Amino acid sequence: MHELTTSQIDLLKQKLESQRAKLKTALLYEAAHVNQIEDLKASDGGHTATAQIVEPEFATASHLAQQLQQVERALGRLKTANYGVCVDCIGAIGFARLIACPSAERCERCQEVYEYTHGMHIHPAM
């Protein structure tokens, strides 16, 4: 199995820590924004128009929280021998993939299978 070099790990750690900081900032912003919208929703009696604004904000905050969890898990794996190892096939996750997505848990092949089996694949246009 191809192992990552110390300099590659250092670079990936920097990218993950940078992503973590950006995600935390974005989550704080979203939380404040959601609170403002919730206050508006409460003041207008929960009208449908306000509810339509709130739902996407919650979805954004939830997505950011999921991304932060992925980054935190990757930083945890960096402290062990599990970083850069696919959770499905136990093969190496290529450095190019990790540079593109430092929190990747699967190699490209296993990620494609995961997305296909979990309904995340894109149907081609007809």
DRENGU-885921 format. One record per residue (C-alpha): residue number from 1; x, y, z. Coordinates in nm, 2 decimals, decimal comma, padded with zeros to 4 digits, always signed. Example, Ala and Ser with C-alpha at 12.3 -4.5 7.8 and 13.67 -1.06 7.14 Angstrom:
# residues 2
<seq = 1	east = +01,23	north = -00,45	up = +00,78>
<seq = 2	east = +01,37	north = -00,11	up = +00,71>
# end
This chain:
# residues 126
<seq = 1	east = +00,00	north = +00,00	up = +00,00>
<seq = 2	east = +00,13	north = +00,35	up = -00,09>
<seq = 3	east = +00,19	north = +00,55	up = +00,22>
<seq = 4	east = +00,18	north = +00,93	up = +00,24>
<seq = 5	east = +00,50	north = +01,12	up = +00,30>
<seq = 6	east = +00,54	north = +01,35	up = +00,60>
<seq = 7	east = +00,53	north = +01,66	up = +00,38>
<seq = 8	east = +00,21	north = +01,53	up = +00,22>
<seq = 9	east = +00,05	north = +01,47	up = +00,56>
<seq = 10	east = +00,16	north = +01,81	up = +00,68>
<seq = 11	east = +00,00	north = +01,97	up = +00,37>
<seq = 12	east = -00,32	north = +01,77	up = +00,41>
<seq = 13	east = -00,34	north = +01,86	up = +00,78>
<seq = 14	east = -00,30	north = +02,23	up = +00,70>
<seq = 15	east = -00,58	north = +02,20	up = +00,44>
<seq = 16	east = -00,81	north = +02,02	up = +00,70>
<seq = 17	east = -00,74	north = +02,28	up = +00,97>
<seq = 18	east = -00,81	north = +02,56	up = +00,73>
<seq = 19	east = -01,14	north = +02,39	up = +00,62>
<seq = 20	east = -01,23	north = +02,34	up = +00,99>
<seq = 21	east = -01,18	north = +02,71	up = +01,07>
<seq = 22	east = -01,38	north = +02,82	up = +00,76>
<seq = 23	east = -01,66	north = +02,58	up = +00,84>
<seq = 24	east = -01,68	north = +02,69	up = +01,20>
<seq = 25	east = -01,70	north = +03,06	up = +01,09>
<seq = 26	east = -01,97	north = +02,97	up = +00,84>
<seq = 27	east = -02,17	north = +02,78	up = +01,10>
<seq = 28	east = -02,15	north = +03,07	up = +01,34>
<seq = 29	east = -02,28	north = +03,30	up = +01,06>
<seq = 30	east = -02,56	north = +03,05	up = +00,97>
<seq = 31	east = -02,66	north = +03,01	up = +01,34>
<seq = 32	east = -02,69	north = +03,39	up = +01,38>
<seq = 33	east = -02,88	north = +03,41	up = +01,05>
<seq = 34	east = -03,12	north = +03,13	up = +01,14>
<seq = 35	east = -03,19	north = +03,30	up = +01,48>
<seq = 36	east = -03,27	north = +03,62	up = +01,30>
<seq = 37	east = -03,51	north = +03,44	up = +01,07>
<seq = 38	east = -03,66	north = +03,25	up = +01,36>
<seq = 39	east = -03,73	north = +03,58	up = +01,54>
<seq = 40	east = -03,89	north = +03,71	up = +01,22>
<seq = 41	east = -04,10	north = +03,39	up = +01,19>
<seq = 42	east = -04,22	north = +03,43	up = +01,55>
<seq = 43	east = -04,31	north = +03,79	up = +01,50>
<seq = 44	east = -04,52	north = +03,73	up = +01,18>
<seq = 45	east = -04,71	north = +03,44	up = +01,33>
<seq = 46	east = -04,52	north = +03,17	up = +01,12>
<seq = 47	east = -04,66	north = +03,27	up = +00,78>
<seq = 48	east = -04,57	north = +03,04	up = +00,49>
<seq = 49	east = -04,34	north = +03,30	up = +00,32>
<seq = 50	east = -04,12	north = +03,31	up = +00,63>
<seq = 51	east = -04,13	north = +02,93	up = +00,67>
<seq = 52	east = -04,00	north = +02,90	up = +00,31>
<seq = 53	east = -03,70	north = +03,12	up = +00,40>
<seq = 54	east = -03,62	north = +02,93	up = +00,72>
<seq = 55	east = -03,61	north = +02,58	up = +00,57>
<seq = 56	east = -03,32	north = +02,64	up = +00,33>
<seq = 57	east = -03,13	north = +02,81	up = +00,61>
<seq = 58	east = -03,16	north = +02,50	up = +00,83>
<seq = 59	east = -03,05	north = +02,28	up = +00,54>
<seq = 60	east = -02,74	north = +02,50	up = +00,49>
<seq = 61	east = -02,65	north = +02,49	up = +00,86>
<seq = 62	east = -02,71	north = +02,11	up = +00,86>
<seq = 63	east = -02,49	north = +02,06	up = +00,55>
<seq = 64	east = -02,21	north = +02,27	up = +00,71>
<seq = 65	east = -02,23	north = +02,07	up = +01,03>
<seq = 66	east = -02,20	north = +01,75	up = +00,84>
<seq = 67	east = -01,89	north = +01,88	up = +00,65>
<seq = 68	east = -01,74	north = +01,99	up = +00,98>
<seq = 69	east = -01,79	north = +01,64	up = +01,12>
<seq = 70	east = -01,62	north = +01,49	up = +00,82>
<seq = 71	east = -01,32	north = +01,72	up = +00,87>
<seq = 72	east = -01,31	north = +01,64	up = +01,24>
<seq = 73	east = -01,31	north = +01,27	up = +01,16>
<seq = 74	east = -01,03	north = +01,32	up = +00,91>
<seq = 75	east = -00,82	north = +01,51	up = +01,16>
<seq = 76	east = -00,88	north = +01,22	up = +01,40>
<seq = 77	east = -00,77	north = +00,97	up = +01,14>
<seq = 78	east = -00,45	north = +01,18	up = +01,08>
<seq = 79	east = -00,35	north = +01,09	up = +01,43>
<seq = 80	east = -00,37	north = +00,72	up = +01,35>
<seq = 81	east = -00,26	north = +00,50	up = +01,07>
<seq = 82	east = -00,61	north = +00,51	up = +00,92>
<seq = 83	east = -00,58	north = +00,84	up = +00,73>
<seq = 84	east = -00,56	north = +00,78	up = +00,36>
<seq = 85	east = -00,70	north = +00,43	up = +00,39>
<seq = 86	east = -01,04	north = +00,36	up = +00,23>
<seq = 87	east = -01,30	north = +00,26	up = +00,49>
<seq = 88	east = -01,45	north = +00,01	up = +00,25>
<seq = 89	east = -01,17	north = -00,17	up = +00,07>
<seq = 90	east = -00,88	north = -00,08	up = +00,31>
<seq = 91	east = -00,68	north = +00,03	up = +00,00>
<seq = 92	east = -00,49	north = +00,35	up = -00,03>
<seq = 93	east = -00,67	north = +00,67	up = -00,11>
<seq = 94	east = -00,46	north = +00,85	up = -00,37>
<seq = 95	east = -00,28	north = +01,17	up = -00,28>
<seq = 96	east = -00,45	north = +01,35	up = -00,57>
<seq = 97	east = -00,79	north = +01,26	up = -00,43>
<seq = 98	east = -00,69	north = +01,37	up = -00,08>
<seq = 99	east = -00,56	north = +01,70	up = -00,20>
<seq = 100	east = -00,90	north = +01,76	up = -00,38>
<seq = 101	east = -01,10	north = +01,63	up = -00,08>
<seq = 102	east = -00,88	north = +01,60	up = +00,24>
<seq = 103	east = -01,17	north = +01,45	up = +00,44>
<seq = 104	east = -01,23	north = +01,17	up = +00,19>
<seq = 105	east = -01,30	north = +00,84	up = +00,36>
<seq = 106	east = -01,31	north = +00,63	up = +00,04>
<seq = 107	east = -01,09	north = +00,57	up = -00,26>
<seq = 108	east = -01,24	north = +00,69	up = -00,59>
<seq = 109	east = -01,38	north = +00,34	up = -00,69>
<seq = 110	east = -01,54	north = +00,28	up = -00,35>
<seq = 111	east = -01,68	north = +00,63	up = -00,35>
<seq = 112	east = -01,85	north = +00,58	up = -00,69>
<seq = 113	east = -02,00	north = +00,25	up = -00,56>
<seq = 114	east = -02,12	north = +00,42	up = -00,24>
<seq = 115	east = -02,28	north = +00,71	up = -00,43>
<seq = 116	east = -02,45	north = +00,47	up = -00,67>
<seq = 117	east = -02,58	north = +00,23	up = -00,40>
<seq = 118	east = -02,70	north = +00,53	up = -00,19>
<seq = 119	east = -02,89	north = +00,69	up = -00,48>
<seq = 120	east = -02,64	north = +00,98	up = -00,52>
<seq = 121	east = -02,56	north = +00,91	up = -00,88>
<seq = 122	east = -02,66	north = +01,15	up = -01,15>
<seq = 123	east = -02,89	north = +01,02	up = -01,43>
<seq = 124	east = -02,76	north = +01,12	up = -01,77>
<seq = 125	east = -02,99	north = +01,36	up = -01,97>
<seq = 126	east = -03,19	north = +01,19	up = -02,24>
# end
